Amino acid sequence: MRNIHGIPVLDTLGELADPRHAAVVVVDMQNDFCHPEGHFPRNGKDVSAIIASVDPLVEFVRAAQARGVMVAFIRQLTLPHGMSDSPAWLRFKCRDGKSPEYTLKDTWGAELVEGLVPGPRDVVVEKFRPDAFVRTPLDGILRARGIQTLIVVRNSTEGCVESTIRGGSYHDYYIVAVMDLISSTNLEMHQGSQRLVRARYPHADAKEVIAAWDEALADAGGQDARGAGR
């Protein structure tokens, strides 16, 4: 813990990732982005790095759920007939030649990949733009649960992940980026975005975050036991 201008500030990974005030934010772990038959590979995107990280990501989410860490599953959506797409957003979505009709609401492509099952402590938040805070209830949900830190994972690094990391930071949340569980269809952009994240935000690998959770839970259990013995 640091003290800045008399204000206590969380500093170490153990403090930031404490399950009592941290949530895992899973960005766009959906079939159209992550499955070999999804919209992105059908439109020429190389999703090999994303597919390779699906199983480790599922294991990480299950580890969070088993430890009582809240998980926020973020889903990118598109409404039928372009109802959620402004002209500017349509241009952006089609900039690389792909169709804008991905993650259509109520379709297989918009569903979470197999293996991800929201638990009773979890939430699913739908968005129409890269930043999970833009015109969504995410901030209100997190604050109602007393969340201070966002542990961010998934894809794409330079797009929705970086946008959500920045958005979370600007909404006054601590950020922990899980670097080995963030991926992209573009290696060059992935590497550039990772350099930016490493320079600006706390970051760790999945195994380090899980170890921090276990240490925090062990410490909390010891404090409870000491309190019960008084």
BATILO-257786 format. One line per 8 residues: number of its first residue (from 1); their letters; for each residue x, y, z of N, C-alpha, C, O. Coordinates in steps of 0.001 Angstrom, whole numbers. Each point is the difference from the previous one (the first is absolute). Layout:
% residues N
NUM = a = X,Y,Z,X,Y,Z,X,Y,Z,X,Y,Z | ...;
END
This chain:
% residues 230
1 = mrnihgip = 854,-1197,0,-854,1197,0,886,1243,0,936,104,793 | -1233,824,-1675,705,1283,-19,-901,1076,597,-1220,-147,66 | 1854,1225,363,-740,1144,517,386,1220,-822,1150,439,25 | -2118,106,-753,260,1142,-876,-931,1135,406,-1220,-131,-100 | 1786,1240,555,-795,1126,491,-960,-426,1104,-1112,516,107 | 1556,-1460,706,-840,-471,1089,-1081,-986,-417,-852,-367,810 | 878,-64,-2066,-1006,-924,-526,623,-1381,-147,1024,-132,-672 | -1609,-908,1281,527,-1354,-183,-268,-491,-1421,-1123,91,-496;
9 = vldtlgel = 2160,-610,-150,-81,-421,-1406,468,-1450,-109,1105,-330,429 | -1938,-533,-1000,403,-1382,-235,1178,-18,-971,38,776,-955 | 924,-1670,1206,1229,77,-785,482,-1359,-506,261,-152,-1193 | -138,-835,2079,529,-1294,-404,-1069,-822,-703,-1191,297,96 | 1632,-1342,-809,-962,-875,-675,-944,-639,1007,-1195,-132,-264 | 1725,-267,1420,-846,-596,1025,-1098,929,465,-1135,-426,212 | 1470,1698,-52,-1006,985,417,-1002,264,-1109,-1202,84,251 | 1689,46,-1472,-881,326,-1121,-964,-1136,-322,-1171,240,-295;
17 = adprhaav = 1663,-1477,353,-791,-1151,-446,-812,-639,1114,-645,-1021,-235 | 650,1574,1420,-733,-570,1131,-1440,-320,-403,-724,890,-447 | 294,-2161,600,-1355,-381,-424,-1114,807,634,-1113,32,-526 | 1389,623,1652,-1047,767,655,-375,1257,-764,-1083,545,213 | 1964,-66,-1111,-347,1214,-744,465,-30,-1458,73,1045,-646 | 243,-2236,125,425,-126,-1395,-1026,-788,-797,-684,-871,536 | 585,1186,-1815,-859,-751,-921,784,-308,-1261,797,815,-466 | -1028,-1992,-80,558,-359,-1299,-943,508,-1083,-1207,-237,59;
25 = vvvdmqnd = 1755,930,-1042,-795,493,-1128,431,-760,-1250,1119,165,-486 | -2011,-990,-24,268,-830,-1178,-600,706,-1211,-1220,125,-114 | 2078,333,-782,-431,838,-1114,-209,-835,-1272,944,-582,-534 | -2186,536,65,-339,-508,-1341,462,-1438,-252,550,-307,-1058 | -775,-555,2026,357,-1420,-154,-1158,-712,-684,-693,-813,611 | 488,1135,-1911,-1191,-423,-727,366,-798,-1250,1104,121,-531 | -2045,-933,77,276,-910,-1106,468,708,-1265,916,-483,-666 | -1518,1610,320,394,678,-1236,1455,459,26,616,164,-1053;
33 = fchpeghf = -67,42,2239,1383,452,132,968,-1145,302,1181,81,-336 | -1679,-1148,971,894,-981,615,-133,-1413,-540,795,-865,366 | -1760,604,-1213,-255,-1353,-498,477,-114,-1448,-131,958,-762 | 678,-2103,370,471,-157,-1384,-1070,239,-1051,320,324,-1144 | -1609,-483,1519,-1085,226,-960,-679,1348,198,-1063,252,-567 | 1675,615,1369,-593,1294,283,166,1010,-1127,645,-279,-1011 | -1229,1441,1196,-22,1046,-1021,1403,477,-368,290,204,-1179 | 580,-25,2166,1332,535,-288,813,-928,-904,515,462,-1018;
41 = prngkdvs = -374,-1758,1346,750,-856,-932,-675,-141,-1358,681,-147,-1014 | -2015,191,982,-689,-71,-1294,302,1221,-858,-124,-48,-1224 | 520,1141,1866,342,1223,-734,1507,239,-50,456,1137,-123 | 301,-2211,218,1441,65,-245,864,380,1175,1196,230,-175 | -1761,-156,1377,787,352,1177,735,-1225,533,-553,-1099,35 | 1796,1294,377,793,-1065,600,-304,-61,1494,503,814,776 | -1318,-1771,-381,-414,-102,1398,768,-1097,743,-430,-445,1064 | 1559,12,-1617,736,-1114,603,464,324,1419,-81,-852,885;
49 = aiiasvdp = 562,2065,-662,459,375,1343,-1169,61,972,139,-362,1169 | -1285,816,-1648,-1188,77,852,-485,-1403,362,-306,-274,1160 | 237,-612,-2154,-457,-1372,254,930,-704,974,-454,-741,872 | 1767,971,-1018,972,-658,874,-151,402,1459,387,-752,895 | -943,1928,-650,-118,481,1381,-1374,-269,611,-258,393,1138 | -629,-1062,-1888,-1350,-249,525,45,-898,1230,-559,352,1038 | 1212,-1503,-1137,27,-932,1131,661,610,1239,-560,-120,1089 | 1727,771,-1204,579,646,1184,-907,1078,592,-44,179,1218;
57 = lvefvraa = -675,534,-2074,-916,1033,500,-1164,-630,768,-391,493,1058 | -157,-1577,-1592,-1092,-697,689,477,-477,1371,-724,136,987 | 1934,-694,-915,553,-455,1278,152,1166,972,-285,-138,1190 | 730,1274,-1692,184,1179,855,-1338,485,547,-107,333,1181 | -904,-293,-2028,-1322,444,447,-555,-958,1047,-575,433,998 | 743,-1714,-1221,-472,-974,981,754,139,1325,-582,-172,1071 | 1873,482,-1149,773,229,1226,-543,1211,748,-97,-19,1227 | -254,1062,-1955,-584,1188,632,-1325,-348,669,-232,365,1152;
65 = qargvmva = -631,-1065,-1869,-1308,-357,540,139,-875,1244,-751,165,961 | 1711,-1097,-974,187,-890,1142,467,749,1239,-185,-470,1122 | 792,1635,-1327,522,791,1114,-923,1151,381,363,853,811 | -1534,-831,-1389,-963,1033,338,266,1349,-628,-541,1008,456 | 1374,-964,-1507,278,1253,-698,-1116,258,-1007,-316,-868,-813 | -266,2028,861,-1037,365,-969,574,20,-1411,1119,465,-216 | -1891,-973,-743,397,45,-1407,-1060,771,-779,-1191,-295,95 | 1633,1278,-861,-882,750,-889,301,-427,-1430,1077,279,-527;
73 = firqltlp = -2031,-954,-93,147,-442,-1388,-550,1099,-903,-1184,331,56 | 2053,224,-880,-398,1075,-908,-274,-598,-1381,811,-757,-534 | -1952,1106,-24,-359,-513,-1323,-226,1154,-967,-833,874,242 | 1580,-883,-1333,-228,951,-1084,-1233,-450,-790,-101,-1172,-362 | -834,2081,92,-1190,-351,-758,-197,928,-1193,476,1135,-21 | -1189,-1653,-963,-487,795,-1125,-1489,-289,-140,-401,-1163,-33 | -415,2195,-50,-1433,-186,-202,-290,-235,-1482,744,487,-851 | -1808,-1221,526,-322,-271,-1407,-241,1282,-794,-418,1024,541;
81 = hgmsdspa = 696,-1115,-1844,-280,1073,-950,767,1286,330,-444,1096,-344 | 1580,-1232,1004,825,1171,288,-577,960,1019,421,1155,60 | -1386,-1608,753,-676,910,926,922,526,1096,-292,1029,609 | 1394,-1717,-352,940,476,1027,1226,667,-603,922,372,726 | -903,-215,-2058,1189,496,-693,-248,1360,-637,-821,137,-907 | 1542,865,1397,-35,1309,-645,802,-65,-1299,745,-958,-206 | -878,1951,-676,830,7,-1205,1496,-55,320,752,-722,-655 | -324,1486,1665,1420,-1,368,426,-1375,508,1092,-471,-317;
89 = wlrfkcrd = -1953,-170,1104,338,-1314,539,-6,-1059,-1098,821,-916,30 | -1716,1022,-986,3,-923,-1134,1300,123,-797,581,-1003,-417 | -139,2225,215,1259,184,-721,1147,-644,750,859,-648,-597 | -849,831,1922,1072,-578,816,-28,-1525,-72,1038,-639,-172 | -2222,64,302,-117,-1454,5,416,-615,-1340,483,-1131,-43 | -671,1875,-1044,292,-537,-1333,1354,464,-541,309,-233,-1169 | 492,879,1998,1257,605,-471,959,-1016,-607,790,346,-879 | -849,-1603,1338,928,-1027,-461,-678,-997,-945,543,-1075,-257;
97 = gkspeytl = -1722,1424,-259,-661,-826,-1004,-981,-1026,521,-691,-640,-792 | 606,460,2129,-917,-1018,510,-1428,550,56,-219,1211,-3 | -732,-2126,54,-1400,371,160,-227,546,1405,644,-454,946 | -1554,1426,-791,-287,528,1336,-971,-866,797,-317,319,1146 | -158,-1413,-1744,-1037,-814,629,606,-1091,890,-228,-1187,-231 | 991,1586,1238,562,-987,931,-596,180,1395,-492,1069,360 | 554,-2144,402,-610,-75,1337,-1422,581,-11,-355,828,839 | -433,-1277,-1795,-1393,438,-67,-762,-516,1218,156,-1156,393;
105 = kdtwgael = -959,1995,185,-756,-356,1194,-817,-1270,-238,-635,-164,-1042 | 667,-734,2041,-775,-1248,-1,482,-1008,-1038,-768,-865,-421 | 2034,965,-1,560,-996,-913,1131,-758,689,519,423,1033 | -152,-1559,-1636,1116,-805,513,1284,822,79,771,-145,949 | -542,996,-1929,1232,776,-32,160,947,1180,1119,343,380 | -2238,80,199,61,931,1125,148,-708,1346,264,644,1015 | -433,-1963,-1006,55,-739,1260,1428,-133,515,958,28,-773 | -832,-171,2083,1301,-294,602,493,-1351,-491,-799,-900,-263;
113 = veglvpgp = 2121,756,138,567,-1258,-471,-305,-1117,984,-259,245,1179 | 293,-1456,-1672,-271,-1172,830,991,-57,1166,1201,207,-179 | -1715,-487,1350,845,-86,1200,-170,1163,939,312,-105,1186 | -805,1216,-1701,-237,1169,850,-1456,7,442,-912,132,-818 | 709,-274,2117,-1350,-34,551,-70,1000,1157,623,-223,1038 | -1363,1310,-1196,-128,964,1094,-587,-662,1248,-964,-761,-76 | 1573,1073,1229,-478,-525,1261,-927,974,694,-278,1076,-530 | -209,-1437,1717,-969,846,706,568,1350,436,-763,938,230;
121 = rdvvvekf = 2078,-823,-115,621,1268,391,417,842,-1206,528,1101,157 | -767,-1620,-1347,510,626,-1218,-1070,832,-698,-1187,-97,311 | 1636,922,-1266,-919,793,-804,395,-107,-1465,1163,-232,-327 | -2142,404,-544,242,99,-1439,-449,1389,-433,-1153,377,209 | 2054,374,-804,-285,1370,-420,158,84,-1516,1027,-401,-548 | -2048,923,-120,28,126,-1448,385,1415,-406,-412,978,625 | 1211,-887,-1684,459,1308,-471,-96,50,-1523,-85,-1033,-664 | 100,2250,126,-54,182,-1445,1248,692,-551,116,216,-1206;
129 = rpdafvrt = 813,128,2097,1245,638,-398,1156,-673,732,-245,-773,927 | 1506,1037,-1309,1125,-715,605,116,158,1514,230,-987,698 | -382,2190,-182,148,264,1430,-1226,-527,747,-1126,407,-286 | 1347,-1310,1240,-1113,-626,724,-733,975,915,-1023,-359,582 | 1528,1589,-445,-657,997,838,-878,966,-792,-768,760,590 | 871,-779,-1905,-743,952,-825,-1459,-432,-112,-317,-1020,-613 | -563,1815,1215,-1448,-217,-56,-415,-1399,475,-888,-625,-579 | 1545,146,1640,-368,-1280,618,-167,216,1505,416,1037,515;
137 = pldgilra = -1022,-2003,207,-150,118,1452,1198,-522,781,-85,-141,1220 | 1202,-151,-1889,1124,-658,668,496,771,1217,208,-590,1060 | -17,1883,-1195,539,788,1114,-908,-82,1228,484,-192,1115 | -1782,334,-1311,-933,-59,1124,-2,-1362,675,-78,-89,1226 | 163,-973,-2022,33,-1351,559,1251,-207,845,-72,-526,1110 | 1210,940,-1639,1260,-171,725,5,782,1305,435,-510,1033 | -914,1739,-1079,9,826,1217,-967,-556,1046,277,64,1198 | -1406,-608,-1647,-948,-593,944,607,-1194,722,-394,-319,1122;
145 = rgiqtliv = 1357,-344,-1767,654,-1162,593,1279,364,744,674,-881,535 | -331,2169,-495,1196,434,712,1301,-331,-712,1046,-123,636 | -1108,-21,-1955,1187,-364,-770,915,1214,-173,-454,1099,-318 | 1752,-1323,534,1002,1052,-188,979,-320,-1127,541,907,-631 | -313,-2202,378,1009,-420,-972,-631,-847,-1088,-819,-876,278 | 1207,1142,-1528,-425,-800,-1139,1183,-817,-501,1041,548,-362 | -1214,-1857,347,1013,-918,-522,-455,-383,-1396,-948,-769,-160 | 1624,1308,-857,-541,-17,-1365,677,-1068,-855,1224,-137,3;
153 = vrnstegc = -2056,-627,-744,491,-1059,-872,-773,19,-1317,-1098,550,-85 | 1693,-1160,-937,-597,-434,-1247,389,786,-1241,1190,261,-176 | -2125,141,-709,378,512,-1309,-951,1118,-457,-1099,134,538 | 1521,669,-1531,1351,-27,-537,849,1039,722,-505,1019,471 | 1793,-1294,-394,901,805,810,-118,1486,-308,-228,818,891 | 389,-481,-2175,50,1415,-396,-1382,618,-147,-128,1213,-169 | -915,-2053,234,-1360,484,-197,-788,61,1292,160,924,798 | -1016,-1921,-598,-922,48,1140,702,-138,1345,-463,562,992;
161 = vestirgg = 1572,-1299,-938,722,-135,1274,627,1323,410,-224,480,1111 | 1012,114,-2008,633,1279,349,-1056,1068,266,163,814,909 | -1239,-807,-1688,-1063,984,214,-627,-161,1384,-260,988,687 | 20,-2233,-282,-612,-253,1303,971,288,1138,-406,499,1049 | 1678,-807,-1245,1009,351,1006,37,1510,202,-17,484,1132 | 69,246,-2224,14,1466,115,-1303,499,643,26,850,890 | -1160,-1386,-1351,-1279,418,558,-92,-277,1488,-472,844,761 | 920,-2021,-339,-11,-326,1416,887,917,808,-369,434,1092;
169 = syhdyyiv = 1544,-138,-1631,918,916,680,-603,1389,134,136,642,1041 | -800,-177,-2093,-585,1331,23,-1240,62,893,-435,1083,392 | -132,-2254,-73,-1099,-64,965,523,-245,1427,-767,-323,907 | 2062,480,-733,649,-59,1316,87,-1396,595,-46,-161,1219 | 172,-851,-2073,297,-1347,479,1495,-270,-144,632,442,-958 | -80,-1172,1920,1326,-566,-199,-100,-1032,-1124,-1050,-613,-194 | 2135,427,-537,41,-946,-1107,1114,-1009,222,1105,371,397 | -1387,-1643,-650,1028,-1033,-128,-254,-704,-1331,-1026,-659,-168;
177 = avmdliss = 1947,795,-769,-116,-675,-1292,695,-1353,92,1160,-79,403 | -1866,-983,-775,577,-1348,35,612,-262,-1377,-697,-390,-936 | 1989,606,828,638,118,-1300,-21,-1285,-826,-73,67,-1227 | 135,-1234,1869,11,-1237,-768,-1405,-479,-365,-156,-1052,-620 | -859,1815,1001,-1374,-332,-371,-650,1141,-777,-1217,185,40 | 2051,575,-746,-477,1063,-888,569,-288,-1385,1203,-222,-139 | -2053,223,-886,464,-395,-1323,-706,790,-1090,-943,750,251 | 1437,-945,-1480,-492,791,-1126,162,-777,-1293,698,-1013,-42;
185 = tnlemhqg = -1344,1490,-1014,187,-567,-1336,1184,639,-717,379,-449,-1082 | 209,1486,1667,1081,753,-646,1186,69,947,-45,728,992 | 1100,-1471,-1278,1152,-95,904,668,1352,216,358,337,1129 | -186,442,-2196,672,1289,130,-781,938,917,582,636,879 | -1884,-548,-1079,-820,860,851,-73,-548,1427,10,768,962 | -83,-2089,-826,1,-636,1316,1242,395,786,-95,379,1168 | 1245,-466,-1797,1245,326,685,77,1476,359,462,354,1085 | -915,515,-1995,3,1428,290,-918,347,1153,358,799,865;
193 = sqrlvrar = -1553,-1402,-847,-946,266,1067,516,-540,1333,-166,640,1038 | 792,-1818,-1068,560,-537,1236,1097,897,559,115,154,1216 | 684,432,-2084,1035,945,483,-655,1185,699,467,439,1051 | -1533,70,-1623,-700,1125,621,-570,-402,1360,153,732,978 | -810,-1895,-915,-606,-443,1256,1071,-204,1068,-183,401,1149 | 1297,-1024,-1524,1080,-230,966,560,1313,533,407,79,1159 | -385,946,-1997,561,1282,408,-930,783,918,459,828,787 | -1766,-1084,-881,-958,860,700,-748,-660,1147,-487,693,893;
201 = yphadake = 385,-2040,-898,-874,-659,961,685,-1190,665,907,-596,-582 | -1336,240,1807,491,-1234,603,-360,-1193,-888,-1058,-19,-628 | 1938,-964,582,-242,-1162,-840,652,-1228,638,919,116,810 | -1409,-1279,-1189,506,-1255,544,-413,-1123,-936,-783,208,-926 | 1319,-1409,1175,-466,-1184,-697,-1075,-689,831,-159,295,1185 | -576,-1209,-1803,-1123,-654,661,420,-704,1281,-677,115,1022 | 1783,-838,-1068,423,-755,1184,358,935,1153,-180,-357,1164 | 684,1544,-1477,315,962,1055,-1268,556,639,-43,219,1210;
209 = viaawdea = -974,5,-2010,-1273,495,541,-646,-1057,895,-488,318,1085 | 485,-1568,-1536,-592,-1078,805,751,-148,1318,-616,-190,1048 | 1943,275,-1095,793,-76,1228,-336,1152,944,-48,-182,1216 | -182,1363,-1778,-365,1163,825,-1372,-207,643,-209,355,1160 | -727,-935,-1922,-1310,-306,587,143,-954,1181,-575,223,1065 | 1348,-1288,-1265,148,-1002,1054,666,584,1244,-377,-317,1128 | 1363,1165,-1351,667,632,1145,-967,921,751,-29,1,1230 | -760,783,-1972,-956,906,642,-1055,-777,779,-371,394,1105;
217 = ladaggqd = -113,-1496,-1676,-1009,-807,676,573,-675,1239,-683,-116,1017 | 1946,-334,-1099,644,-605,1170,180,1028,1110,-223,-297,1174 | 628,1503,-1551,167,1063,996,-1336,350,645,-74,198,1213 | -972,-123,-2015,-1318,332,525,-491,-1087,941,-614,296,1025 | 880,-1561,-1368,-390,-1109,857,729,18,1314,-582,-289,1046 | 1873,632,-1091,765,90,1241,-481,1112,891,-41,-149,1221 | -330,1281,-1826,-523,1119,788,-1325,-360,639,-261,367,1146 | -595,-1098,-1893,-1280,-423,552,196,-942,1177,-700,91,1008;
225 = argagr = 1674,-1009,-1152,253,-955,1069,522,698,1254,-383,-323,1125 | 1275,1296,-1358,532,744,1156,-1102,787,683,-35,105,1226 | -890,463,-2051,-1087,765,590,-955,-888,788,-529,416,1031 | 304,-1648,-1516,-920,-909,676,560,-469,1328,-750,-378,900 | 2084,402,-776,628,-504,1216,117,1028,1099,454,-319,1099 | -856,1546,-1371,133,1050,1015,-1074,-118,1061,-38,803,932;
END
